[in-house]
Amino acid sequence: MKRFLLSLILSLPLLAFSASQEGRTTINLNGTWQFDQTLTAFPPARYTRTIPVPGLVHLAQPRIEDYDKFFKRPGKVEAQTQYNLYNLDYTPRYNWYRKMVFVPKELEGKEGMITVRKSQYVTQIYVNGMDLGTSMACYTPVEFPVTRAVKYGQENEILIKVGDRVWLPSEAAGGTDKEKEHYLPGIWDDVLLSFTGAVRVDRLLVLPSVAGKKITVKAQIRNFKPAQIFYGDAMNDSVTLDISVAEKLSGKVIANKTGRFMAKRDNHTEAVVEIPLSHFTKWTPDQPFLYVTTATLKTDKGISDETGKQFGMRDFTRQGKFFYLNGEKIILRGTNVTLQRFFEDPDCSNLVWDKAWVKKLLVDYPKQLNWNMMRICVGIAPDFWYDIADEYGLMFQNEWLYWQNHGWDDQIRKEYTDWVWSDGNHPSIVIWDAINENWDNYIGNALIPELKKLDPTRIWDAGYMTGDQMAMDEMDEPHPYQGVVNWLQPGANRDFYPLGNLDFNPKIMQTINDASSAQLVNEYGWIWLWRNGSPSKLTVEVFDHYLGKNSSAEQNVDFQAYWMQLETEWLRSNPNIAGVLAFCYLANNYGYTGDWFAGNIKELKPTATLDWFQHAFAPAATYINLTDQRYMRLDKALLPGSTLLFNLAGINNLPKPVSGKVTVKLYNEAGESSPLQTIPVKLPSFLRTDIPVGIELPMKPGGYLLVAAFTPEGGKPVLSRRYLKVGDAASYSYWQLNP
């Protein structure tokens, strides 16, 4: 009984609505809904389950019939490279959400709209038995007018039917991910019921310009008044759009402006208001200062609607091969989140909608690891994820789920355009990513230039399309996967990969160096593990090759951490690369790839890979330029007592030079060491500085760990390491350094 009362109390605020005598009244429909599934397109005779909204169908209680088919926990890994989504091991069903909602009598005479911010796949909405419409959009808002169906002063039945992925129409702009096996349906973002006057602000897009000291506010105005029926009837209505700009935290208003427009009846009209700003604070990851724009729409009868959006004053541009934030060069450092894959994770539960967990994922760890950027990969995120990034200072490359098939051009244009209108206020989103590892002439050469006019404040990425395939090539996304994986890919480089050699220059690196557009390496590694330390479906042969069959979980994790550190150093030491994003920070455990957490993902317990990333991604660092001798199976060990000559590659992503010192140590297998050298260094901005070093090797044969610790003035040591073999020994053991 106590649990029921607590649930009731917690659910009450979700049914509350924000009301005013004028403007917009919004009823938040998030919370617990009735739920069930059917094999046919008819609603269930009765509802036997409940489900949280937002959430996917795996959260229904009692569990859906095919739950165990969606969430298998295999006892062992079976190597596999891809999956056909039509190889179904479950029965596709219709998913029915039902909720009774009271609509106050005083809202009668208003125009109502129901909004489902994100719902997959194929969504149909009924209110009080009236069919309001069907949408194939999965990643942008589904919206329909509800006025004709609402009963005021009474309970209203809202019924939402959501289909299965295999029923998504051919024209839908929803791709497939060949490393996914199950596409869970459901309502996965907010559901709102809102009421306004006869004219409404359907979309509001605030576009900042730091260089121009202004914002441009674009609005889509929806006029609900009937279209012309008889000759001479009005076709438009005169409306006033008042725009105010205020600091989010203080509420201080810094600008106002009003525009007058003619709103076409029973249609959408775009309105644009440009507002100069004489004084403002710029948004950056270090100072994520936010503003709120409020748009008040008036007719001759008074206020018809009022809505607002938060935004930040920031410019994100490209000059030559590099990105610039507010006019200053910035090197991107970070990772990827594959949220749609994580939906398949047996431990996913409701974590995606747990704001405390999401904040820890997006803010707490990234700040410790020196990350300023994430790519939301093969599928975007719930809206509040971007709100958190806005507030705490994380940048996103926001990628549509387009990898293989994609849909028809007209529908792609519709959904991508709505994507920009819907998500374009977030300062955290700095790159629109239209395609993953693919090509599409329509998107690259027709749609992106069109959308660039709608939103000129961001960069567009078009997958593997480069300057010879598209006219507006602002950036490329090379994926320099190295190591044994190259043996598995036809036509790929089959040269030996010298892990740790920072001068390694395969063909893909030559392409990066020769390119004229910005080069964002947003995938690399191919060394994935499940959270129990087992290789992923794609990496069984990789770990077998480097560690031998039946390697332990501890060996696998240590090797992964070492590999990712050294490959990150290789990429970051190339001054032609505009950013490095490691793959992957969050994925499906038991999947084709993996992430860098251990145990139940709810705890977000980091593995050694994340621990070492704090060094590999430090803004200023020095890296040892030597090929690994522990895993790379070099023919000859180093000569005992000889002098080892090598370079340290110094990098500095900061706009000012960084001074400090480098201490070089060599650890034997017992962890004994003494400083070999201490070198003062000064690292200039955005360049690679090669620092020569020579050390005397010990006489005793064995395995050694070479460590270079760079300590910037007033900062903490940044470590680089390499395993060395000295002399001929029956076996080599190595000291494990704690990062």
N, C-alpha and C positions, 0 to 999 in steps of 0.2 A: 504493500500500500504506500509506504514512504517513497519507494522508487517511482511509482505512478505519479504521486503528487509532485515530486521533483521534476519529472519529465514534463508535466503539465505547466509548471511554473516557467521552465526554461523555454517552452514553446510559445508562451503568450506574447513575448516581444516580437516574434516573427510574424504574428498576425496583426500587429499594430500597424497603423498607417500614419503617414505624415500628412496632415491636412491644414489647409488655410482657406479663408473665404474666397481668395483669388489665387490664380496660378494653378499649380499641379498638386494633386493628391495621389500618393503612392501607397499601395498596400503590398507589403512584402509577403510573398507566398512561400518562402523557404520554410522548411520544417518537415514534419512527418506527413506523408501522403499515404492513402490506401494504394495497394499495388497488387497486380496479378498479371499472368501471362495467358495467352490463348494461341491456338494453332491456326485460327481463322481470324479475319478482320472484324469480327464482332466482339463487342466488349464482354467481359466475363459476367456470368449470372450473379456472382457474388465475389467479394474481395476477401482473400484469405491471408494476405500479407500486408505489411507496412514497409515503407522505404523512406530514407531521408532524401530531401532535395536541398541542395544539389548532391548528386551521387550517381553512380552507375548501378546496373541491375544486380551486381554481386552483393550490394548492401541490403537487399530485401531480407526481411525476417517474417516467417521462416525462410530459409534459403531456397532459391529457385531450384528447379528440378535438375538442371544441368550444371550446377555449381562445381561439382567435383571434376567435370570434364574441362571446365575453364581453368581450374587451378590445380594442376597436377604438381606433385613434388617428387620428381624422379629420383630413384635411388642412385643412379649413376648417369654419367654424361654420355650421350651418343652424338658423335660428330655429325653435323648437318650444316649445309651452307645457305639454304633458303627454304621457303614454305609457300605453297599455293593456297591462298585463302579460301578457294572453293573445295578444298579437301576437308569437308566438314566432319567433325566427330561429335557434333551436337545437333539438336533439332532447332532450326530457326523458329522464333516465336514473336508474336506481337506483344509489346509491353505497354500495359495500361496503368496510368497514374490518375488517381481520383482525389479531389479535395472539395469540401464544402466551404464556401467563403461568404461571409456576410458583407453586403455592400450597403452602406448607410443611405437612408432616404434622401438626405440632403445633397447627395451626388447626382440625383436625377436631373437631367438636362445637360449634364456634362458629356463630353466625348471620352469613351473608354478605350484603352489599348492594353492588350496582354503581351508581355515580352518574356520570351525564354532566351536567355543570353547565349546558351550553347546547349545543343541537344543532338545526339547522334543515334540512329541514322533514319531519316525520313520522319518528320514530325507532323502530326495532325492534331488540331485543337478543336474541342467541342465545349461550348458553354450552354448549359441548360438544354442539351440535346441539339443545339444548332451547330452545324459544321462551319467553322470560321475559316478554315483553309489548311493547306498542306505545304510543307517546305522541305526541300532536300538539303538545305544548309546545315552543316555540322559544326562549324567553327565561328559562325557569326550569328547575331541575334535573329530569332524567329519572332515576328511581330504581326498581330492581326487586330483590327478594330473589333471591339466587343459590344458596342453600345446597343445594337439591335437585339442582343441576346440577354442582357443583364436584367435581373429583377431587383429593384431598389427597395431597401428596407426589409430584405429577405435573404435567406440562404441561397447561394448559387452553386450549382454543380459544375466544376471544371474538370474536364476529362481530356487527358493528353495521351495519344497513342504514338509510340516510338517503335520503328521497325528494326530489322536486322541489317548488318552491313552488306550481305549478299543481295539485298533487295534495293540497294542504292541505285538510282537511275543512271544510265550511261552518261548523261550530260552533266552530272554532279561534279563539282570541282573538289573531289576527294580522292586522293591517290591511295595506293597500297604500299605497304612496307613489307618487303619479302623476308624480313627478320621478325615479323609478328605472326602469331598463329591464331589468336582470338581477338576479335574486335568487339569489345563489350559495349552494348548500347546503353542509353540512358540520358537523363537530363543532368548535365554536368556543370551547370552554372546557374546563376540566380533566375528566379521566376518572379515577375512583378506585374501588378495590375495597377494602371495609373489612369487618372482622369484629369482632363483639361477643358478649356473652352473650345470653341469651334475651330480655332487655329492652334497648331501645336508645333513645337520644335522637335522634329523627329530625330535629327542628328545634330551634334555640335562638335566642330573640329577647331581646336585652337592651335595655330601654327606660329611658333616664336621665331624671331629673328634678332639675335644678339647683335650682329653686324649692322642691321638696319634699325636697331633700337625701336622695335615695334612688335606687335602681334597682329596676325590676320585671323579673324574669326569667321569661319564658314558655317552656315546653318542650312539644314534641309527643313523647310517649313511645310508642314502638311495642313492643307485646308480641307476640313471635313464638310463644308457647305456643298450642297448638290451642284453638279455641273449644269451648264445651261440646258434648259429644256425647250424654251420658246425663244423665238427671235426677239432680241432686245433685253433678255434676262442678263443679269450681271455674270461676268465670267471670272472676275478677279475681285479681291478685297484689299483695301489699303491697310497695311499693318506697320507698326513701329517696333523695331528691335533695339532695346536698350541693353548695352553691354557694360558691365562693371568688372574691374579687375582688383582683387584684394589679396594681401598676403594671407596664406592659409592659417598660420598659427596666430598672428595678431589680429587678423580681420581688418587691418588698415587698408583702405581703398586707395589705390595709386593711380587709377585712370577710369574714365567713363567716356562712352561715345554712343550716339544714337543714329540709327539709319532707318529710312522709310522705304518700303518695298510693296510691290503688288503681288499678292499671293493668289495663284491660280486656283480656282475652286475644284474640289475633288481631285487634287493633284499635289505634286511636290514642286516647290520653288526653291532655288538656291539663293541665299543671301550672303553677301560678303561685307564685313565691316573691318576696316584697317584702323588700328589704334596705335599712335605713337606713345612710346614710354621713355621719359627723360631719365628716370632713375630706376634701377632694378638690381636684384642680386642674381647672379648667374647660377644655374644648376650644374653641379659637378658630382662625381662619386664621393669626393671628400666633403662637399657642402651641398647636399641635395635640397636646396631651397625651393619651396613650392608656393604657387599662387593658385587662386580659384577664380575662374571666370563665371559670372552669373549672367545668363541671357533672359531678359524679361520681354515677352512678346505681348503687344497690346493691339487691340482693335478699337473701333469707335465705342465699344461697350466697356472698355477697361482692360485689365490684365486677363489674357487668355491662357498664358502658360509661363512658367518660370522654371528654369533648370540650370544646372551648373556643371563644370568640369574642372578638375585640378590639372595643372600643367607646370612645366618648369621652363625657365628661360635658358635655352641651350641651342647651340648650333652644332650639328655633326656633319662634317663635309669631308671631301677627299681632294687632296692636292697631289698630283703625281702618284707616287706609290704609297702614300700614307694618309691616315685619317687625322682629322683635326677636330678637337672639341673646343668650341668657343674661340676658334682662331689659333689654338695652341696644339702642336703636334702631340698625339697620344698613341702609345703602343698598347694594343689590347692583350690582356692576359686573362685566361680563364678556362672554361670547360663547357660541356654540353649536358643538357637534360633531355632524355627521351621519355616524355611523360606518357604518351600513348602506349609505349612499351611497358612502362611501370604499371599501367592499369591491369596488366596481365599477372602481376606479381602476387603470389598467394598472401603476402604480408601487406599488400597495398591498403586494404581495408578503407577507412575514411581519411587517411593521412593527407591526401591531396587537398582536402577541404579543411584541415586542421591548421588554423592560422599560426599557432605557436610553433608547430612542427615545420611549416613552410618558412617561417621567419628564420628558424635555426638553419634550415637548408640553404636559404638564399642570402642570408646576412651573416650569421655568426661564423660559420666556417669560411666562406669566401673572404671575409675581411682578414682572418688569420692567415690565409694562404696567398695573400697579395693579389687576389683576383679582382678585376674591375668589370668583367664581361662574362656573359653566358649566352650560349645558343640554345634556344628552345627548339629542339631538333625533331624533324618529321612529326609535326603537330604542335599546336600552340597550347596555351595554359588558361585556366580560369582567370577572370578579370582581376580578382584581388591579388593574384601573384604579381601583376604589373604594378598595382598600387603599392605593395610592399617594396618592390624595387625602386619605385619613384621616391618613396619616403626615406629609404636607407642608402640609396646611392649605388645601384648596380645597373649596368647597361645590358641590353638584350639584343641579340640577333634573332628576330622572330620569324620562324620558318613554318610555312604551310605544309600540310601533309601531302606533299607531291614528291614521289620518288619514281614510281612506275606510272601506270595509267592515270589519267588526270581529268578527263571530261571534255565537254564541248566548249568552243571558244566563247560563245555568248554567255554561257553559265559561269565560266571562269571569270570573265569580265565582271559579271554581276556580283559574284561572291568576293573576289579580290577587292573590288571597289568598296563594298560594304565593310570589308576587313579594315581598310584604311580609315573609313569614317568611324568605325567602332573603336579601334584601338589606337588611333592616331594622336590622342591627347597625352599619352604617357611619355614623359621625357626619357624614361628608361629604355624604351624601344628606339634604337638608333639605326638599325638595319632591318629592312623588309627583305625576307629571304623567300623568294618565289618558288624555288625548285631545289631539290637535293640530288646531287650527282646525276643530272640528266640535262636534256636539251629540249627547248620548245620555241620554235620560231615566232609563233604568235605572242607568247608571253614576253620573250626577249626583245622583239623588235616592234611590236604594236602596243601591247598592254602596259609594259613598264614605262615607256615614254609618256603615255596618257596619264598614268597614275602619278608620275613625277610632277605633272602639272597640278594635280590635286593636292599633293603633299611634297613640296620641294625641300623639306627640312631633313630628309633622311636619305641614306644610301640604299640602292637596290642590288641584291645578289640574285643571279639567275643560274645557279648551279654550276655545271661544267661549261657553260657558255662563256667564251672569251671574246676578245676584240675582233677576231676574224669571223665570228658568228653573229655578233650584235653590235649595233652602232654605238649604243650608250653603255659601254663596259666600264663601270665605275670600280668594280672589284671582282676578283676571282677567289674560288675556294679550293685550292689544291689540297689533296689528301695524301701526303707522302708516307703511306704505310710501308714499313721496311721489314727486313728480316726474312724468315722462312716463308712468310705469306706470299712473297713474290714468286716463289716456285709454284704456287697454286693458281696464279692468275695468268692466263694466256697473254703473251705480248708484254708482260711486265719485266722490269729489270731483274735479271737473275744473278747479278754480281753479289759477291759476299758482302754482307752488311757489317761494317766495322763499328759496332756499338761503342760510342765514346769518342770517336774521331770527329771532331767538330768541323773538319775541312772536307768531309765526305761530300762528293758532288755528283750524285746520280742525275739522270736525265730530268727528273721532275724538279730538282733543285736548280738546274740550269734554266728550265722554263720559268721558274719563280724569279730568278735573277734577271732574265731578259725581258720580263713582262713590263708593260708601261702602266698598268692599272694596279690598284692596291691588292696585295696578296695576303689574304687571311687564311692561315692554316687552321681550319676549324675541325679537323679530324686527324688523328694519328695514333699509333700505339699497336693495335692488333695483338694485345697481350692480356685479354680479358679473363677474369675469374668470376665464378659465382661466389656468394658470400661465405660459403663453407671452405673456400680455397681450392675448389675443383676448377679445371679449365672450362670455359664456356663451350657451346656447341661449335663455334668457329675456331677455337684455339687448341683443341686436343692435340693435333699434330705439331703445333708450335712448341708446346711444353714438352712433348715427347722428344722433339729434336734437341732442345737446349738442355733439358734436365734428365732425359731418359724416361722410360715408362715407369709408372707407379711412383712418381715424385710425391712428396708429402705436401700437405696444405701449407705448412710453414715455409718449405722450400719455394713453393709457387708464389706465395705472397712476397717473400724477400726478393725473388727474381723480378716480379712485376714492378715492385717499388724501384728497384735499381734501373730496370729498363726504362721506365717512364721518366725517371729523373734524368738519365743520360740523353734520351731522345729529346726531351724538352730543352736541355742545354744545347743540343745540336741545332734545333730550330731557332731558339731565341738568340743564339750567337750570330745568326745571319742578319746583317743590318738591312737587308732588302725585304724582310718579312714584316708586314704591318701588324700582325697579331698572331698569337698562338693559343688555341683552345683545345685542351686535351679531351679525349673521348674515352670514358664517359662517366659522368658524376652520378647519374641516377638512371637505372635501367631495370629491366625485368630480371630478377634473380632466376636462375634456371633458363635463361634465354640464350640467344645467339651471341650476345656480347655480355657485358657485366658492368658493375660499378665498383667503387672503392670503399665500401662499407662491409662490416662483418656482423654476423648474427641477424637478429630481427631488425629490419630497417627502421622500425619505430624508434629505436634507440639512437640511430645515426652514429654508430660507433665506427670511427675511422680506422682504416688499415694503414700499414706503413707507407703505402703510396701517397695518401693524403698528407701524412706527416712529412715526407720528403719534399712534397710540392711547395711547402713554405720556403724552402731553399731554392728549388728549381725556378720558382716564379718570383723571386725577390726582384724588385725594380732595378737594383744595382747589385751586381754579383761578379765573381770571377770563376770561370769553369776550367777544369783540367782538360787539356786537349791531348788525350791519349786513348787508344783503343783498349777496351776491356780485355783482360787476359784470363778471366775466370770462366766465362761462358762462351767466348768467341772461338776457343780452340785454336789459338795461334800455334804455329809450328814450334817456335823456339821460346824458351824462357829467357829472361834477362840475365846477363852475366853477373855473378856475385862480385861485389867490390868495384863494379864499373860505375861510370858517371852516366846518369840518365838525364838527357836534355829534352825539355818539352816546353810548350807555351801554356800560359793561362790566358784564356779569352775573357777580357773584361767587358761587361756590357752595362749600360746605364740608360734606363727608360725615362729618367727624370729630366726636367727642363734645365737643371743646373748641374755643373760638374759635382762629382762626389769623391771625396778624399777618404782614405783609410789605410789599413794595412792588411796584408795577406800573410798568414802563418801556415807553413807547409810542414806536415807531419807524416811519418810512415809508421803504421801500427803492425806489429807482428801478430801471430795467431793468438797470443795470450793477451793482447790489448796493450802491450808495452810500447811506449813511444817517447820520443824526445823531439822538440822543434828542430827542424832541419834548416829552415830559413824564415826570416820575417822581412817582408818586402813592403815599403811604403808605395802606395799607388794613388793615382788621381785619374778618375774615369770621366772622360768628356761625355756630354749628352748625345744620345742616339747614335753612338758609334761603337764599333768593336775595337778594343785595344789589346793587342797581343803583348803579353808580358813574359820574357824568357826566364826560364828557371832551370837550374842544374842541381841535382842532388846525388850524393854518394850512396850507392846501394849497399846493403849489408852483405857480409860474407856468408852468412848462414842461409842455405837454400830453404825455400818454403813459400807460403802464400802471405802476401802483405796487402795492406789497405793504405793507399795514398790519399791524404785528405788535405785540401786547401780551404782554409777558413778566412773569408774576407770579412773584416769588421769595419763598417763605415764609422766615421766620427760620430759618437753619440748613439750608435746603433748596436744591434745584436749580430753575432757571427752568422754568415751565410756559408753553408758547407757545400763543397763539391768533392766527389770521391771516385776512385778507380781501383779495381782489384788488379794486382800485379803478381806474376810468377817470377821468382828469383831462383836461378839455378835448377838443377835436376833433382827432383824429390820424388819419392815413391807415391806420395799424395800431397795435396795442398789443402790446408785449412785456413780459414779467414776469420778475422775479428769482425763481429757485427757491431757497428756503431749505431748508437741511439741518436736519432735526428733531433 
